[in-house]
Amino acid sequence: MPQSSTPLPAARPAMPRGVWVLGFVSLLMDVSSELAHSLLPLFLAGTLGVPVLAIGLIEGVAEATALICKVFSGTLSDWLGKRKPLVMLGYGLAAFSKPLFPLADSAATVLLARFVDRVGKGVRGAPRDALIADITPPDIRGAAFGLRQSMDTIGAVLGPLLAIALMFLYRDDIRSALWWSLPPALLAVAAIWLWVREPAEHGAARAPASLFSRAVFSQFSAGFWGVVGLGAVFTLARFSEAFLVLRGAQLGLPLAWAPLVLVAMSISYALSAYPLGWLSDHVSRARLLQSSLLLLIAADLALGAAAGPAMLLAGALLWGLHLGCSQGLLSALVAQTAPPGLAGSAFGLFNLICGAATLSASALAGALWQTWGGAATFHGGAAFAGAALLLGLVLRPLRQF
């Protein structure tokens, strides 16, 4: 009998080993960072007596520092043709900052520690994302960024859970609990040193050009700038998660249980990031981004209206779903619209603009909280999310995705 000539469907590429390794490194560092991050708002407000507006400014400066640093590290990684040394340096700086938190005796020391920690995040972020783009076939990049984000967020679940356990163990002694952020950070640095590998051929493929030259800058398309604009409005709508912890404490959660808000958010984020990243490789990415903004609006409204733990946790779960639906997807869009050989610079530019938005968002959130209360902060976030939704509906370059 004649054999059928119908071709078999092409097998989808396997997930590269390097994506799994970088995901594991992200998991370890997020255990460290989120352990500290879930306790710092309480440490600042309770132990050190810092006003909420100042907390908002500290968070804004810290997060904006991380995002702004990415533009320089991303461009440098393109120029060098190497990603790993900058990734290693960034994680090393973050590990170095961890002992400063339990030793802090003023808001200035906490700001310094957060600054060093976020500089580390900024140095590693764009080269790491560009490395994922380097080693991942284009048709599974949504899944790859979603997988790394899911593993990162598993760490964001474990970190606050560890913080809760340590608060019970040390009887609400926040300084003692903060020391435990150091071991997983050191393990993350060791994992990069031992297991992260770069493809040998990609360094020679990139031209050593400066992002700040007109010839290079002109290579970024309207589609790329559309992604950047939407990402900035997303950031304005989603201020620091520190305000979720403060909202929990405001609604009466005991001190040791306040990090539970971040646990709920991170579980939702971790469970949704990979499947929604995979979905983004098969359906309209613009529609998924619009859905993520609807989730953020619902989260802000729930958190603003919350009068007890049930609505608070519902808002945190919706916030996590929004992150799972948007963060890996935005990274995939940056990789998709980046000019050839300029992935690091593209991620750096994206995060530079989002960094400025982060500083504005957290400062505004702190001012709203201090002037009109916690509910007003989240109502303001819902208004910005609505503006981002309208922008996404009318922004023509995004309709192609």
N, C-alpha and C positions, 0 to 999 in steps of 0.2 A: 504494500500500500504506500502511496506517496506521502511523504511527511508534510505536515502543515507548515506553511511559510509565514504564518503569523508571528511577528517578532514578540519576544517576551518583554514585559515592561522593564525598563532599566532600574536596577537596584539603587536605592538612595545611598549616598555615601555614609560610611560609619562616622560616628562622632570622633574627632581626633583626640588622642590621648592627652595632648597638651591642654585641651579645654577642661578635661576632668581634673588635671593637676592644678590648673589655675583656679578652678572652682573650689578644690579642697583648701588651697591657700586662702582664698577669700573667706571660706567657712571659719578657719582658725582665727583670722584677723577680726572677723565680725563677732565671734565669741568675746574676744578681748575688748573691742571697741564698744559693743552694745552693753556689756557688763558695766563699763564705766559710764556710758552715755545714759543708761537707765537710772543711774544713781546721782549723776552730777546736778540735775535740776534741784533735787531734794537737798543735796550737799550745799549748793550755792544759796538756796532760799532759806533752808533751815539752819545748817551749821554755821555758814558764813554771813547770813542775813543780807543777801544781795537782792535788790528790788527786781521784779519781773521784767521791767523794761531793760535793765542791764543784762539780765539773762538772755533776753531776745537779741540784744546787740552782740553779746559774746557768741551765741550760736550763729548769728548771721555772719560775723567776721570770720569765725572758724570755717563754716561751710563755704563761704565765698572764697576764702584763701585756697581751699582745696581745689575748687573749680577753676579759679584763675591760674593757679600753677600748672594746670593741665595743658594750657596752650603752649607754654614754654617747653615742658617735658615732651609733649607730643611732637612738636617741631624738631626738637633736638634728636628724638629717636628716628625721625625721618632723615635728618642730616647725617647721623652716625651710621644709619643702616642697622642699628642694634636696639632691641627693646629690653632684654633681660637686665643689663646693668642698672637702668633707671628703675625698673620694677623692683629690683633688689634694694636699691637706695631708698625708695619710697617706703617699703615695708620696714626697713631698718630704722628710719626716722620715727615711724609710728611706734615701734617697739621701745625706742629710746624715751619717748614721751610718757610712757605709762607710769613710771615711778613718781613723776611730778604731781599726779593727781592726789594720791594719799598724803603727800608731803605738803600740799598747798595750805597756806594760812591766810590767803586773801584772794579776792576775785582776780587780781592782776596775775597771780601765779597760775590760776586755773586758765585764764586767757592765754598765757604763754604756753601752757601744756597743750591746750586745744589748738593753738597756732602751729606748734611743731607737729602735732599729730596730723593736722589737716594738710600741712605742707607735704608730709609724707604721702598722704592720700592723693594729693594733687600730682606729685612727682610720678607715682606709679600708675595712676588711673588711665590716662590716654595711651601710654605705651602698652599697658596690659590689654586694653580693648583693641588697639591696633594689632597686637600680636594674635589675638583671637581671630581678627579679620584675616590676617596673613595665613593662618594655618587651617582655616575652615572654608570648604567649598561654598560659593555664593548661595546655592539653593538650600543650604541648611543653616545659614547664619542666624536666622531668627531663633531656631531651636538651640544653637550654640550659646548665644547671648542669654537666652532664657534659662538654659541649664546652669551657666555660671551664676546667674542671678539667683536661681533657686538654691544652689548650694551656699552662696553668700548669705541668703536669708535664713537658711537652717541655722547658721551661726548666730543670726540676729534673734532667733528663737531661744537658742541655748544660752546666750549671754544674759538676757534678763532673768531666765529661770535660775541660772547660777547665782545671779545677784540676789534673788529672793531667798534662795537657800542660805547664802552667806549672811544675809541680814538676820535671819533667824539664828544661825550659828553664833554670830557675834553680837546678838541682842541689839540690833539697830546701830552698831558701830560702823558707820559708812567708810571711815578711813581704812579699817582692817579689811573690809570687803573689797575695796578698790585695789589692794595689792595683788589680788588674784587676776587682774587683767594682764599682768606681765607674762606668765608662762605660755599661754596660747599665742601671744604675739611673737615670742622667741621661736616657737615651733613653726610658725608661718615663714619666718625668715630662713630657717633651716630647710624647709620644704622647697623653697625657691632655689636655694643653692644646690640642692641635691637632684631635683627632678625636673625643673623647667628647662626646656630646650627650644632654641630658635631654629627655624628652617635655614639650612646653610645657604640656600640660593637667594633669599629675599633681600639680603643686604645689598647685593650688587645691582639689584633691579631698580633701586630708588636713586634718583638724582639728588646729590647734596645741595639742595637749594634752600634759600631762606624764605620762610612764610611771609616775611615783611617786605619782600620785593614785589613790585607791581605785576611782573610777569607771572609769578606763582599765585598771587592773590586773585588774579583774574580768572584762574582755572576753576574756581568754585562756582557751581552752577546756581541758577535760580531755585532749582529743587532743593539743593543743600541749604540755601538761605531760608527757604520756607520751613524746613525742618528745624533750623536754629531758632527762627521766630516763634514757632509753636512751642518748642522746648522751653524758651524763656517765659512764655505766658503760663505754661504748666508749672514752672518753678514759682512764679508769683502766687499761683493758686495753692501751692503746697509748701507751707513753711515748715520749719524744723519740727520733727516728731517730739522734741522736748516739751512742746505745748500739750501733747496728749498726756504725758506723765503729769504735768501740772494740773490738767483738767481732772485727771483721776484723783489726785490729792484734794483738789477743790471740792469734789463731790463726795469726799469722805472715805476714800480707800485708805486703810492703814498704811503707815510708812513702808513697811516691809512688802506690802502687796502692790504698791503703786507701779512697779515695773510690769505688772501683769497686762497693762494696756499695750505695751510694746510687744509682749509675747503674743497676744491675740492678733495684733496687726501683722507680725512677722510670720505666724503660722499661715495666715491667709495669703500672704505674699509668697511664701515658699511653695505652697501647694499650687498656686496659680501661675507662677512665672514661667515654668518650663512648658506646660501644656498650651498656654496662651502664646508663648514664643513659637512653639511648633505650629500652632494655628495660623500665626502671622505669615508663615511661609506658604500658606495655601489659600488665604482669603484676602480681601481688601484691608490693607494696613490702616488706611485712613478711617475706615469704619470702626476698627478696633480702638483707635485713638479717641474717636468720638464717644464710644461706649465707656472708655476709661474715665472721661470727664464727667459723664453722667454718674458714674460710681463715686467720683470725688465729691460732686455736689451733694449726693445722698449722704456720704460720710460726714461732710461738714455740717449739714442740716441736723443729722442725728446727734453729733457731738455738741452742737450749739443748743439743742433742745433737751439734752440729757439731764435727768434729775436724779439718776441712780445708776448702779453698775450695769443693768441690762442694756440700756440705750448707749451707755459709754462703750461697752464691748461691741455692740452692733456697729457703732461708728468706726471703731478700730478695725473690725473685720472688713468693712467696706473700703476703708483707707488702704488696707493691704491688697485687696482685689484690684483697686485702681493702680497701685504700683506694679502688680503682676501683669496688668494689661498694658502698661505704658513704658516701663523703664527699658526692658530688653528690646522692645519694639523700636523705641527711639534710637537705641544704639545700632540696631540693624539698619535703620533708615540712614543714619550717618554713614555707616560703612557702604551702603548701596550708592549714596550720592557723592562720596568722596572722590576726588580726582585720583587717577592711578599714581601710586607712589607717595601719596600724601595723606594716608589714613591717620597717622599720628597727629598731623596738623589739623585735620578735619575734626577729630575728637577734641583736640585742644581748643579750637575756635568755638565749637559747640558749648564746651564747658566754661569758657571764658564769659560768654554772654549769659549763660545760666548762673554763673557765679555772681555777677552783678545783680541779677534778679533775686538770688538767694539772700544776699545782704539786705536788699530792700524789703523782701517778704518777711524775714524774721524780725527786723526792726519795726515794721508796720504792725506785725502781730503782737509784739510786746507793747507797743503804744496803745493799740486797741484794747488789750487786756487791762492795762493799768488805768485807762481812762473810762472804759465802759464795761469791763468785766470779761470773763472767759467766753461767754456765749457770743459776744460781738466779734471776737477773734475768728471764730469758725464761720459765722455768718459772712464776714468779709472774705474768707477763703472761698465760700460758695459763690460769691459775686465774681471773683476773679476766675473761678473755674467756668462759670457761665460765659465770661468774655472769651476765654480760650476756646470754648466750644463754638462760639460764633465765628471766631477767627478761622478755626479749622474748616468750617462749612464754606467759607468764602475764599480761602487761600487756594488759588488755582494750581500752583506747583505740586500740592499734596494730592491732587485728585488722580495722579498717575499711579499711585502706590496701591 
